[in-house]
Amino acid sequence: MENLKIWVRKNGSTVVLMILFIIILVNKDAKAWLMRQVASTGILNASISEPKETKNSSAKFSYAGFMLKNEDGKITDISALQNKVVFINFWASWCPPCRAEFPSVQKLYDRYKDNPDMVFLTVNLDDNIALGKSYLKENGFTVPFLVPAGNIPDVLYSGSLPTTVVLDKKGEIRLHHKGLADYSKDSFYKQIDELLKQNP
């Protein structure tokens, strides 16, 4: 026992790092916090791309018929959102990268929620939707709580969480980002502002 005490005294910083590492391994919020710190450096920034030149206009709207349901049971058909900039975020409460980026999604929502040309579709993919609702409530997030009301087109979501998609006013995919990103950067706001200025 005395040898252990001596070892701990000599290797205190190693012990502290081991304890922190274990906490990060087992605690979702600790993982999310660490990921958020990494995202805030800017190395995980997502950015809007230029529209793709497509000869086949039907390729743009292959996600038509994608339906979402809100807490009141109201259905939203994404194809009815033309002439709007649409921010779609697929997330789950158990997903540490989702938790890490959610404060930035909330900041983006707070900035643009009153803009009539912008729509937010934050799509919860928890098996038990009560967990998703609880997560939002516990953390004071006010983004729309939506769940799929049918199949999700592969062009929008192929299984990676989080996944974020931004559609321009013509319905073209201008951002398709799998994984964690920080959406509360001025550079991203400027890109959204540019999309909002464009005519459909």
C-alpha positions in Angstrom: 0.0 0.0 0.0 2.9 2.3 0.9 4.5 1.6 -2.5 1.2 2.6 -4.3 1.1 5.9 -2.5 4.6 6.6 -3.4 3.9 5.7 -7.1 0.8 7.9 -7.2 2.8 10.9 -5.7 5.5 10.4 -8.3 3.1 9.9 -11.2 0.3 12.3 -10.2 -0.2 13.8 -13.6 -0.4 10.3 -15.2 -3.1 9.3 -12.7 -5.1 12.4 -13.4 -4.9 11.9 -17.2 -5.9 8.2 -16.7 -9.0 9.3 -14.7 -9.9 11.9 -17.2 -9.5 9.4 -20.1 -11.8 6.9 -18.3 -14.4 9.6 -17.7 -14.4 10.6 -21.3 -14.7 7.0 -22.4 -17.8 6.3 -20.3 -19.6 9.7 -20.1 -21.5 10.9 -23.2 -21.5 14.5 -22.0 -17.8 14.5 -21.3 -17.2 13.1 -24.9 -19.5 15.7 -26.3 -17.6 18.5 -24.4 -14.3 17.3 -25.7 -15.6 17.1 -29.3 -17.1 20.6 -28.9 -13.6 21.9 -27.9 -12.1 20.3 -31.0 -14.9 21.7 -33.3 -14.5 25.2 -31.9 -10.9 25.3 -33.3 -12.4 25.4 -36.8 -10.8 22.2 -38.1 -14.2 20.6 -38.4 -16.0 23.4 -40.2 -18.6 22.5 -42.8 -19.1 24.8 -45.8 -21.6 25.5 -48.4 -20.6 24.4 -51.9 -21.5 25.9 -55.3 -24.5 24.4 -57.0 -23.8 21.4 -59.2 -24.5 21.7 -62.9 -27.1 19.0 -63.6 -28.6 18.3 -66.9 -31.2 16.0 -65.3 -33.3 18.3 -63.2 -35.1 15.4 -61.6 -31.8 14.5 -59.8 -32.3 17.6 -57.7 -35.6 16.5 -56.3 -35.0 12.8 -55.7 -35.8 13.5 -52.0 -39.4 14.7 -52.8 -41.9 12.9 -50.6 -39.7 12.9 -47.6 -42.1 13.4 -44.7 -41.5 14.6 -41.2 -43.8 14.7 -38.2 -43.7 17.2 -35.3 -44.8 16.6 -31.7 -48.4 17.6 -32.6 -48.5 15.1 -35.4 -48.4 17.8 -38.1 -46.7 16.4 -41.3 -44.1 18.4 -43.3 -43.3 17.4 -46.8 -39.9 18.6 -47.8 -40.9 19.1 -51.4 -43.3 21.8 -50.2 -40.4 23.9 -48.9 -39.2 25.2 -52.3 -38.1 28.8 -52.3 -36.7 28.4 -48.8 -33.2 27.6 -47.5 -33.6 24.4 -45.6 -31.2 23.3 -42.8 -31.7 19.5 -42.0 -29.9 17.9 -39.1 -30.2 14.2 -38.4 -29.3 13.5 -34.7 -29.9 11.2 -31.7 -29.6 11.8 -28.0 -27.2 8.9 -27.5 -24.7 10.2 -30.1 -21.8 12.1 -28.6 -20.9 14.0 -31.8 -24.6 15.1 -32.1 -24.5 16.3 -28.5 -21.2 18.1 -29.2 -22.6 20.1 -32.2 -26.1 20.7 -30.9 -25.2 24.0 -29.1 -24.0 25.4 -32.5 -27.2 24.1 -34.2 -29.2 25.9 -31.5 -27.2 29.2 -32.1 -27.8 28.9 -35.8 -31.5 28.3 -35.2 -31.7 31.3 -32.8 -30.1 33.5 -35.4 -32.4 32.6 -38.3 -35.6 31.2 -36.8 -37.6 34.4 -37.6 -36.4 34.5 -41.2 -39.3 33.6 -43.4 -37.0 32.2 -46.0 -35.3 29.7 -43.7 -36.6 26.4 -42.4 -35.0 24.1 -39.8 -35.7 20.4 -39.8 -33.9 18.8 -36.8 -34.7 15.2 -37.2 -34.5 12.9 -34.2 -33.5 9.3 -34.9 -33.7 7.9 -31.3 -35.5 4.5 -31.2 -37.4 5.9 -28.2 -38.5 9.5 -29.1 -39.0 10.3 -25.5 -35.2 10.2 -25.0 -34.8 12.8 -27.8 -37.5 15.1 -26.3 -36.0 14.7 -22.9 -32.5 15.6 -24.1 -33.8 18.8 -25.7 -35.8 19.8 -22.6 -33.0 19.1 -20.2 -30.5 21.2 -22.1 -32.9 24.1 -22.9 -32.8 23.5 -26.7 -35.7 25.0 -28.6 -35.1 23.7 -32.1 -38.0 21.9 -33.8 -38.4 18.3 -32.7 -39.2 16.2 -35.8 -39.2 12.5 -36.5 -39.4 10.7 -39.9 -42.9 9.9 -41.1 -41.7 7.4 -43.7 -38.4 6.5 -45.4 -35.5 8.9 -45.5 -34.0 9.2 -48.9 -30.4 7.9 -49.1 -29.4 11.2 -50.9 -30.1 13.0 -47.6 -29.1 10.4 -44.9 -27.2 7.1 -45.3 -26.7 6.1 -41.6 -24.0 8.4 -40.2 -24.9 10.5 -37.2 -24.9 13.4 -37.1 -25.6 14.3 -40.8 -26.4 17.8 -41.8 -27.8 18.9 -45.2 -28.5 22.4 -46.5 -30.8 22.9 -49.5 -30.9 26.1 -51.4 -34.1 27.8 -52.6 -34.1 25.7 -55.7 -34.0 22.5 -53.6 -30.4 21.7 -54.5 -28.1 20.2 -51.9 -25.5 22.8 -51.1 -24.1 21.1 -48.0 -24.0 17.4 -47.1 -21.8 16.9 -44.0 -21.4 13.7 -42.1 -20.0 14.0 -38.6 -19.5 16.8 -36.2 -19.2 20.4 -37.2 -19.6 23.9 -35.7 -22.5 25.8 -37.3 -22.1 28.9 -35.1 -19.2 30.4 -36.9 -19.5 33.8 -38.6 -18.1 32.2 -41.8 -21.0 29.7 -41.9 -23.5 32.5 -41.2 -22.2 34.5 -44.2 -22.7 31.4 -46.4 -26.3 31.1 -45.2 -26.8 34.8 -45.7 -25.6 34.4 -49.3 -28.1 31.5 -49.9 -30.9 33.6 -48.4 -30.1 36.5 -50.8 -30.3 34.2 -53.9 -33.5 34.2 -56.0 -35.2 30.8 -56.4 
